[in-house]
Amino acid sequence: MSSATEAFRNAFKIPELKGRILFTLAMLAVYRLGSHIPTPGVDGAALAEMMKAGGGMFGFYDMFTGGNFANATIFALGIMPYISASIIIQLLVVVIPALEKLSKEGAEGQKKITEYTRYGTIALCLVQSIGVATYLQSMNTAGGPQIVTNPGIGFYLICIIAFTTGTAFIMWLGEQISEYGIGNGMSLIIFAGIAASLPRAMMDLGQLLSTRQISWIAVLFLFAAMVLVVAGVIMITTAQRRIPVQYPRQVKGRKMTGGARTYLPLRVNQAGVIPIIFASSLLMLPTMIAGAFSNPAVENFFSTYFAYHSLAYNLVYAALIIFFCFFYTAITFNPIEMAENMKKYGGVIMGVRPGKATAEYLNKVMTRVTVVGAFFLAGIALLPTLVQSQMPSLSYNVASFMGGTSLLILVGVALDTVRQIETHLTMRNYDGFLGSGGRRVRGRRL
């Protein structure tokens, strides 16, 4: 029997861990059930057909919502408003001294910041609901399919109430999973939404094979590329630049402590998928603005310079991802504070003077490893577009599973969840997923 199978069996032998896993699965099931509740006043079938034909950035956004955006269900906004609000609050903590002070007040301070994040989520939901309602109404064409059956103020109110309530409920589900389940609740909800699109992607691929729009050789090539991308994502996600730090020995009473060499891990992909979310959100605005205006000149301008498959669009997309990688890393990684803490406890990096020199060294090393992570993220984000350009018959839903942001999220969330399960197992003297002779799932040294 494999170590992974034995580890899953061991997980259900621990009552607490078993309860957490079952609770998580139940909450995710509730989320998927809610994904089938339609928004009143919207023809979901007609909208899904138009979205399938259009694809582009809205197909990318729909991937995060698990198909809810394309079908205009009450979960159409998904968990993205909460993620955006969390990122904004996290950035404001660094900029606003009052929030920074609050973040250092322990559990009570974090509780207050979480409350601000919830308020920010509701505010973003209100704004995005109006934007989505405007976009849906603009899709009504004379003589064509009527996406919105009764446009007007009443439809705006329905969208605001339905979408805001739906996102608030998803946010509550995510918080319940984080507290009583296993893994990060918000990440698992995104994971469930993306994974729910996999059967549809396989069906689309099977249909292309049956109609001979794609060959078996091309399919085998796609799956081989997917395996290589998954391996690359695992390598970069777990990769670390470990800097050796030496702490002096200290005598406390009759005991001598310290004197050991430890490592300061610097993650290669410090920002995760946040740069891709930021960049895609910015580039969605021109498309939504173009849809809100009926002026042909405005629509022609945006369709020319912001076409999803255009070279200019993808260059800007890659540049924004790289920029946000460095920006987010600069916000969250403070080399001066780390150098001061090391100096306070007597820690030194071999060959580097304490204080300012240490801060400059950490900043230089972090910049170098961020270059690797930033270009990797940009390449991963552009991979589905590259695949579609070579195989035009593939839909974005299929191409996204052969490489891209969806695989990055799936692998990252799966690794994080496995780490947490393995922690529970090792705490109770059970073998983890790598068995007794293997190492735990941890960062990879680069």
Beta strands, then each sheet from edge to edge (+ up, - down):
strand 1: 239-246
strand 2: 249-252
strand 3: 255-258
strand 4: 261-267
strand 5: 348-349
strand 6: 444-445
sheet 1: 4+ 1- 5+
sheet 2: 4+ 1- 6-
sheet 3: 2+ 3-
end
